[in-house]
């Protein structure tokens, strides 16, 4: 009997040890889980870097930015006409005043030719009426030779011929100014980045081909880096501040040149720009880069 009692005591003791060990292991796991949850719920710390022994810390603000040309224009035809010739193609460098496109308009040429003939005819009429008026005017100085009505009649005829001549000259000058649009010149020096024309194409208003520009001219020597900065950081950026950006050729810097002074209603951000001198032609308009601002904490 004592032997069985001893076995029972040993079994109970072993069971108590197992139970205690089970609760100890579970408690340790719960403590580990609690610590992990607390670490996950903790707010991530900002990356702060110091400079030597100074106490000034800073944070870096990174935003996407776009490289755009300082000057960019789309060239269209202002009169209904045909492409006669174009002197430059994609990638061509042009100087201000260079003739880019020559157009031709048979209707304008015909109207100008007709007006020239009309002007010559009206000039002859005016010279004749002016000469007649001068003769009658000299004769009227002799008392009773010419009536006042006759003098007024030739004067009115001269003035009428002069008005008709002036109107024809005005119409011709108007057509001539329109014909000046048939020669399209470069408004500034730059590079042709797009061409949508062929010899003989009908262009101009109501031509059906006015949806795209004839040529696109841009200045690739002076560029801008354009950023849309959120309202949280926009007030901290001032004109003259430095912005860094990464491109294929490495890291570059520029100074802030202009701020829009207002927030975009849709994006709640302010447009900020910096000028870049693209001397080595390593930057291209349309590039998207990462811009960096450094703020003191």
LUMKOL-920717 format. One record per residue (C-alpha): x, y, z; chain. Coordinates in Angstrom, 2 decimals, decimal comma. Layout:
{r {X; Y; Z}; A}
...
***
This chain:
{r {0,00; 0,00; 0,00}; A}
{r {2,80; 2,35; 0,87}; A}
{r {4,44; 1,48; -2,44}; A}
{r {1,35; 2,54; -4,44}; A}
{r {1,02; 5,69; -2,39}; A}
{r {4,61; 6,61; -3,24}; A}
{r {3,90; 6,19; -6,98}; A}
{r {0,79; 8,38; -6,72}; A}
{r {2,75; 11,17; -4,98}; A}
{r {5,45; 11,01; -7,67}; A}
{r {2,83; 11,21; -10,47}; A}
{r {1,04; 14,16; -8,87}; A}
{r {4,34; 15,99; -8,35}; A}
{r {5,36; 15,41; -11,98}; A}
{r {1,96; 16,67; -13,20}; A}
{r {2,28; 19,83; -11,11}; A}
{r {5,72; 20,45; -12,55}; A}
{r {4,37; 20,09; -16,14}; A}
{r {1,45; 22,44; -15,41}; A}
{r {3,76; 25,05; -13,90}; A}
{r {6,11; 24,79; -16,87}; A}
{r {3,16; 25,20; -19,30}; A}
{r {1,95; 28,39; -17,62}; A}
{r {5,48; 29,78; -17,47}; A}
{r {6,02; 29,28; -21,22}; A}
{r {2,65; 30,89; -22,13}; A}
{r {3,35; 33,88; -19,91}; A}
{r {6,72; 34,41; -21,59}; A}
{r {5,11; 34,27; -25,06}; A}
{r {2,46; 36,82; -24,05}; A}
{r {5,15; 39,18; -22,77}; A}
{r {7,03; 38,90; -26,09}; A}
{r {3,85; 39,55; -28,12}; A}
{r {3,02; 42,61; -26,00}; A}
{r {6,49; 44,04; -26,52}; A}
{r {6,23; 43,50; -30,30}; A}
{r {2,83; 45,20; -30,52}; A}
{r {4,09; 48,16; -28,51}; A}
{r {7,06; 48,55; -30,83}; A}
{r {4,81; 48,41; -33,91}; A}
{r {2,41; 51,00; -32,51}; A}
{r {5,21; 53,38; -31,66}; A}
{r {5,48; 56,32; -34,12}; A}
{r {8,47; 55,92; -36,46}; A}
{r {11,26; 58,37; -35,76}; A}
{r {12,34; 60,87; -38,41}; A}
{r {15,83; 60,52; -39,84}; A}
{r {17,91; 63,26; -38,23}; A}
{r {21,51; 63,92; -39,14}; A}
{r {23,99; 66,20; -37,40}; A}
{r {26,98; 68,12; -38,71}; A}
{r {30,06; 67,40; -36,60}; A}
{r {29,70; 68,72; -33,10}; A}
{r {26,96; 71,20; -33,93}; A}
{r {23,52; 70,84; -32,39}; A}
{r {21,69; 71,70; -35,65}; A}
{r {19,70; 68,75; -36,93}; A}
{r {17,85; 68,65; -40,24}; A}
{r {15,26; 66,68; -42,15}; A}
{r {15,14; 66,11; -45,91}; A}
{r {11,94; 66,65; -47,91}; A}
{r {11,76; 64,73; -51,20}; A}
{r {9,25; 65,46; -53,99}; A}
{r {9,00; 64,63; -57,71}; A}
{r {9,77; 67,52; -60,06}; A}
{r {9,63; 68,17; -63,80}; A}
{r {12,22; 69,76; -66,05}; A}
{r {10,60; 72,22; -68,49}; A}
{r {12,01; 74,67; -71,03}; A}
{r {12,16; 78,35; -70,15}; A}
{r {10,57; 79,23; -73,53}; A}
{r {8,17; 76,95; -75,37}; A}
{r {5,87; 77,80; -78,25}; A}
{r {3,61; 75,92; -80,64}; A}
{r {3,58; 77,42; -84,14}; A}
{r {0,34; 77,50; -86,13}; A}
{r {-0,67; 79,00; -89,47}; A}
{r {-2,82; 82,13; -89,13}; A}
{r {-4,18; 82,08; -92,70}; A}
{r {-5,57; 79,33; -94,89}; A}
{r {-2,65; 78,32; -97,09}; A}
{r {-0,41; 75,53; -98,34}; A}
{r {3,04; 74,51; -97,13}; A}
{r {5,49; 75,74; -99,74}; A}
{r {8,70; 74,83; -97,90}; A}
{r {10,18; 74,40; -94,45}; A}
{r {13,82; 74,92; -93,68}; A}
{r {14,27; 73,06; -90,39}; A}
{r {13,36; 69,65; -89,01}; A}
{r {13,31; 67,92; -85,62}; A}
{r {16,51; 68,59; -83,69}; A}
{r {17,49; 71,62; -85,76}; A}
{r {18,90; 74,60; -83,89}; A}
{r {17,48; 77,92; -85,05}; A}
{r {18,22; 81,55; -84,29}; A}
{r {15,70; 84,28; -83,65}; A}
{r {14,38; 85,61; -86,97}; A}
{r {15,24; 82,54; -89,04}; A}
{r {12,57; 81,64; -91,63}; A}
{r {11,02; 78,38; -90,45}; A}
{r {8,15; 77,87; -92,92}; A}
{r {7,08; 79,48; -96,18}; A}
{r {3,40; 79,27; -97,05}; A}
{r {1,53; 80,12; -100,22}; A}
{r {-2,04; 81,29; -100,71}; A}
{r {-3,24; 81,71; -104,33}; A}
{r {-6,33; 83,61; -103,16}; A}
{r {-4,31; 86,26; -101,34}; A}
{r {-1,93; 86,65; -104,27}; A}
{r {-4,84; 87,06; -106,68}; A}
{r {-6,54; 89,64; -104,46}; A}
{r {-3,34; 91,63; -104,08}; A}
{r {-2,77; 91,60; -107,84}; A}
{r {-6,33; 92,79; -108,42}; A}
{r {-5,93; 95,57; -105,85}; A}
{r {-2,68; 96,73; -107,45}; A}
{r {-4,47; 97,16; -110,79}; A}
{r {-7,34; 98,94; -109,06}; A}
{r {-4,94; 101,31; -107,29}; A}
{r {-3,26; 102,23; -110,57}; A}
{r {-6,66; 102,95; -112,13}; A}
{r {-7,83; 105,02; -109,18}; A}
{r {-4,56; 106,95; -109,13}; A}
{r {-5,11; 107,96; -112,76}; A}
{r {-8,69; 109,03; -111,97}; A}
{r {-7,51; 111,06; -108,99}; A}
{r {-4,72; 112,76; -110,97}; A}
{r {-7,20; 113,65; -113,71}; A}
{r {-9,78; 115,06; -111,31}; A}
{r {-7,05; 116,89; -109,38}; A}
{r {-5,72; 118,41; -112,61}; A}
{r {-9,25; 119,41; -113,65}; A}
{r {-9,87; 120,99; -110,24}; A}
{r {-6,66; 122,99; -110,48}; A}
{r {-7,64; 124,36; -113,93}; A}
{r {-11,15; 125,24; -112,82}; A}
{r {-9,80; 126,80; -109,63}; A}
{r {-7,41; 129,04; -111,58}; A}
{r {-10,17; 130,00; -114,02}; A}
{r {-12,54; 130,86; -111,16}; A}
{r {-10,23; 133,69; -110,18}; A}
{r {-11,46; 135,51; -113,26}; A}
{r {-14,75; 137,09; -112,28}; A}
{r {-17,72; 135,45; -114,01}; A}
{r {-15,66; 132,80; -115,82}; A}
{r {-16,61; 129,82; -113,59}; A}
{r {-19,68; 129,43; -111,45}; A}
{r {-19,39; 128,39; -107,78}; A}
{r {-21,42; 125,25; -108,54}; A}
{r {-18,94; 124,12; -111,21}; A}
{r {-16,04; 124,69; -108,81}; A}
{r {-17,76; 122,69; -106,05}; A}
{r {-18,56; 119,93; -108,51}; A}
{r {-14,95; 119,38; -109,60}; A}
{r {-13,78; 119,66; -105,96}; A}
{r {-16,25; 116,98; -104,90}; A}
{r {-15,13; 114,73; -107,77}; A}
{r {-11,50; 115,13; -106,72}; A}
{r {-12,28; 114,32; -103,07}; A}
{r {-14,35; 111,28; -104,12}; A}
{r {-11,52; 109,94; -106,28}; A}
{r {-9,05; 110,53; -103,43}; A}
{r {-11,28; 108,63; -100,96}; A}
{r {-11,64; 105,68; -103,36}; A}
{r {-7,86; 105,61; -103,85}; A}
{r {-7,21; 105,69; -100,09}; A}
{r {-9,70; 102,86; -99,52}; A}
{r {-8,02; 100,69; -102,15}; A}
{r {-4,58; 101,40; -100,69}; A}
{r {-5,90; 100,50; -97,22}; A}
{r {-7,30; 97,20; -98,53}; A}
{r {-3,99; 96,43; -100,18}; A}
{r {-2,02; 97,18; -97,00}; A}
{r {-4,37; 94,93; -95,05}; A}
{r {-3,83; 92,07; -97,48}; A}
{r {-0,10; 92,72; -97,43}; A}
{r {-0,04; 92,41; -93,64}; A}
{r {-1,90; 89,11; -93,95}; A}
{r {0,55; 87,94; -96,59}; A}
{r {3,35; 88,57; -94,09}; A}
{r {1,92; 85,62; -92,14}; A}
{r {2,86; 83,40; -95,08}; A}
{r {6,46; 83,64; -93,89}; A}
{r {6,83; 82,16; -90,41}; A}
{r {9,97; 83,17; -88,52}; A}
{r {11,46; 81,92; -85,25}; A}
{r {10,33; 84,14; -82,33}; A}
{r {13,41; 83,14; -80,29}; A}
{r {16,51; 80,97; -80,56}; A}
{r {16,03; 77,31; -79,71}; A}
{r {15,53; 73,82; -81,07}; A}
{r {12,72; 72,28; -83,12}; A}
{r {11,27; 69,47; -81,00}; A}
{r {8,23; 68,53; -83,11}; A}
{r {7,15; 68,73; -86,78}; A}
{r {3,67; 67,91; -88,09}; A}
{r {3,80; 69,23; -91,68}; A}
{r {4,61; 68,07; -95,19}; A}
{r {5,12; 69,97; -98,43}; A}
{r {1,76; 70,83; -99,99}; A}
{r {-0,31; 70,32; -96,83}; A}
{r {-3,31; 72,60; -96,38}; A}
{r {-2,98; 74,43; -93,08}; A}
{r {-4,60; 77,31; -91,26}; A}
{r {-8,01; 78,00; -89,72}; A}
{r {-10,81; 75,69; -90,97}; A}
{r {-8,27; 73,52; -92,78}; A}
{r {-8,98; 70,40; -90,71}; A}
{r {-5,27; 70,11; -89,85}; A}
{r {-5,17; 72,73; -87,11}; A}
{r {-5,40; 70,29; -84,18}; A}
{r {-1,63; 69,92; -84,05}; A}
{r {0,98; 72,69; -84,33}; A}
{r {3,07; 72,94; -87,47}; A}
{r {6,25; 73,08; -85,41}; A}
{r {7,14; 73,16; -81,72}; A}
{r {10,05; 75,40; -80,78}; A}
{r {11,65; 75,37; -77,33}; A}
{r {14,69; 76,81; -75,62}; A}
{r {16,83; 73,97; -74,26}; A}
{r {19,69; 76,16; -73,06}; A}
{r {17,79; 77,62; -70,15}; A}
{r {15,45; 75,29; -68,29}; A}
{r {13,27; 75,32; -65,22}; A}
{r {12,72; 72,70; -62,55}; A}
{r {9,05; 72,90; -61,60}; A}
{r {7,78; 71,45; -58,32}; A}
{r {4,38; 71,18; -56,69}; A}
{r {5,04; 71,61; -52,96}; A}
{r {2,35; 70,71; -50,42}; A}
{r {0,93; 73,40; -48,17}; A}
{r {2,75; 71,87; -45,18}; A}
{r {6,19; 72,66; -46,57}; A}
{r {5,53; 75,51; -49,04}; A}
{r {5,74; 78,30; -46,41}; A}
{r {9,21; 77,07; -45,38}; A}
{r {10,66; 77,51; -48,89}; A}
{r {11,81; 81,00; -49,87}; A}
{r {13,18; 82,51; -53,08}; A}
{r {16,92; 81,95; -53,11}; A}
{r {16,79; 78,64; -51,22}; A}
{r {18,73; 75,71; -52,66}; A}
{r {17,06; 72,67; -54,18}; A}
{r {19,01; 69,52; -55,10}; A}
{r {17,95; 67,01; -57,71}; A}
{r {19,33; 63,78; -59,12}; A}
{r {19,73; 63,17; -62,84}; A}
{r {21,66; 60,67; -64,89}; A}
{r {24,77; 62,84; -64,85}; A}
{r {24,74; 63,05; -61,06}; A}
{r {23,48; 65,44; -58,43}; A}
{r {22,84; 69,08; -59,32}; A}
{r {21,67; 72,14; -57,44}; A}
{r {19,68; 75,25; -58,28}; A}
{r {18,29; 78,26; -56,46}; A}
{r {14,57; 78,90; -56,15}; A}
{r {13,67; 81,69; -58,57}; A}
{r {9,90; 82,08; -58,28}; A}
{r {6,84; 80,96; -56,30}; A}
{r {3,26; 81,09; -57,53}; A}
{r {2,07; 82,70; -54,29}; A}
{r {-1,13; 80,62; -54,14}; A}
{r {-2,19; 77,03; -53,61}; A}
{r {-3,73; 74,92; -56,33}; A}
{r {-7,34; 74,29; -55,28}; A}
{r {-7,28; 70,67; -56,40}; A}
{r {-3,89; 69,54; -55,12}; A}
{r {-3,52; 72,00; -52,23}; A}
{r {0,04; 72,72; -53,30}; A}
{r {2,11; 75,67; -54,54}; A}
{r {4,07; 75,76; -57,79}; A}
{r {7,72; 76,57; -57,14}; A}
{r {10,37; 76,94; -59,86}; A}
{r {14,14; 77,21; -60,12}; A}
{r {16,13; 78,26; -63,22}; A}
{r {18,82; 75,96; -64,62}; A}
{r {21,52; 76,77; -67,16}; A}
{r {21,73; 73,68; -69,37}; A}
{r {25,22; 74,42; -70,66}; A}
{r {26,30; 70,81; -71,24}; A}
{r {22,90; 69,75; -72,67}; A}
{r {22,67; 66,89; -70,16}; A}
{r {19,13; 67,86; -69,17}; A}
{r {16,12; 67,48; -71,44}; A}
{r {12,74; 69,20; -71,16}; A}
{r {10,18; 66,67; -69,95}; A}
{r {12,51; 64,88; -67,54}; A}
{r {11,05; 63,83; -64,18}; A}
{r {13,53; 64,01; -61,31}; A}
{r {13,55; 63,76; -57,51}; A}
{r {14,01; 67,12; -55,81}; A}
{r {15,30; 67,48; -52,26}; A}
{r {14,92; 70,30; -49,75}; A}
{r {16,71; 70,42; -46,42}; A}
{r {14,88; 71,93; -43,46}; A}
{r {16,26; 72,69; -40,02}; A}
{r {14,40; 70,70; -37,41}; A}
***
